Amino acid sequence: MEDCLFCKIIAGEIPSAKVYEDDFVFAFKDISPIAPVHYLFVPKTHICCAKKITADNSVQVAKIFEAISKIAADEKIDSFRVINNCGEDAGQSVMHLHFHLLAGKQMGWGEQSLG
C-alpha cells in the first residue's frame, strides 16, 4: 500500500535499523523501544492486521515466527515475548501486520509491566 509506513520502510523509502530480511520478512529495531531488545517483524506482503490472516497468506506469519526464532538463536536470546496488537483499541498504530519481539529485561503481566 502506498501510504503504509511499514511498506515504505520495507521498500527502503524510510530508513530503519534493519536486523533481518528474507523473501518474506523484514525486521527492524523499534524507534521507541520498551525493552532493551525491541524488534518489529513484518511480512513483506501488506496484511493489515491479524484478523485478515487467511489460508492464502498465513505462510507469511509462519515465516515471521521462523525469523523470530532465528534471530533469538543468533543473538543468544533465551527468554523473550512476542506481541501482536490487532486494531486501534488493542494498541495497533500502524495498520500493517507486525509482531514485537521484546527481550533483555524481566517482564511481568499486564499493560503496565513493560513500560
C-alpha positions in Angstrom: 0.0 0.0 0.0 1.4 3.4 -1.0 0.6 5.2 2.3 1.6 2.4 4.7 4.6 3.3 6.9 5.9 -0.2 7.1 5.5 -0.8 3.3 7.7 2.3 2.9 10.3 1.0 5.4 10.3 -2.4 3.5 10.8 -0.5 0.2 13.7 1.5 1.6 11.8 4.8 1.2 12.1 5.4 5.0 15.3 4.4 6.8 15.3 1.8 9.6 17.8 -0.1 11.6 17.3 -3.5 9.9 18.0 -6.6 11.9 16.8 -9.2 9.4 15.4 -9.6 5.9 14.5 -12.5 3.6 12.0 -13.0 0.8 9.0 -12.9 3.2 10.0 -11.0 6.3 11.6 -7.6 7.2 12.6 -6.9 10.8 14.0 -3.7 12.3 14.5 -2.0 15.6 11.6 -0.2 17.1 12.2 3.6 17.2 10.5 3.8 20.7 11.7 0.6 22.4 10.1 -0.5 25.7 12.7 -3.2 26.3 16.5 -3.5 25.7 15.7 -5.7 22.7 12.6 -4.5 20.8 12.4 -5.5 17.2 9.4 -5.4 14.8 8.9 -8.3 12.4 6.6 -7.5 9.4 5.5 -9.5 6.4 6.7 -8.0 3.1 3.2 -8.6 1.8 0.8 -6.0 3.1 -1.7 -7.6 5.5 -3.5 -5.0 7.6 -3.9 -7.0 10.8 -4.3 -10.4 12.5 -8.0 -10.6 11.6 -7.0 -10.6 7.9 -4.8 -13.7 8.1 -6.2 -16.4 5.8 -5.2 -19.8 4.5 -3.8 -17.9 1.4 -1.5 -15.6 3.4 -0.7 -17.5 6.6 2.6 -18.6 5.3 3.7 -15.0 5.9 3.0 -15.5 9.7 4.9 -18.8 9.7 7.9 -17.2 8.1 7.8 -14.4 10.7 7.9 -16.9 13.6 10.8 -18.7 11.8 12.7 -15.4 11.6 12.0 -14.6 15.2 13.4 -18.0 16.3 16.5 -17.5 14.1 17.2 -14.0 15.4 16.7 -15.2 19.0 19.1 -18.0 18.5 21.7 -15.8 16.6 21.6 -13.2 19.3 21.5 -15.8 22.1 18.2 -14.6 23.5 16.9 -17.4 25.7 13.8 -15.6 27.0 11.5 -13.3 25.1 8.0 -12.1 24.5 6.2 -11.8 21.1 3.3 -9.4 20.9 0.7 -8.6 18.2 -1.9 -5.9 18.5 -5.0 -6.1 16.3 -7.0 -2.9 15.9 -6.7 0.6 17.4 -8.3 -0.3 20.8 -5.6 -3.0 21.2 -2.8 -0.6 20.5 -2.2 -1.2 16.8 -0.9 2.2 15.5 0.4 1.0 12.1 -2.2 -1.0 10.1 0.3 -3.5 8.7 0.5 -6.8 10.5 3.6 -6.8 12.8 5.0 -8.7 15.7 7.0 -7.1 18.5 10.0 -9.2 19.8 10.8 -8.0 23.4 13.7 -9.2 25.5 16.5 -8.2 27.8 14.6 -7.5 31.0 12.3 -9.2 33.5 8.7 -8.8 32.3 5.5 -9.1 34.4 2.0 -9.5 33.1 -0.4 -6.6 32.4 -0.4 -3.4 30.5 1.9 -1.6 32.9 4.5 -4.3 33.1 6.5 -3.3 30.1 6.7 0.4 30.3 
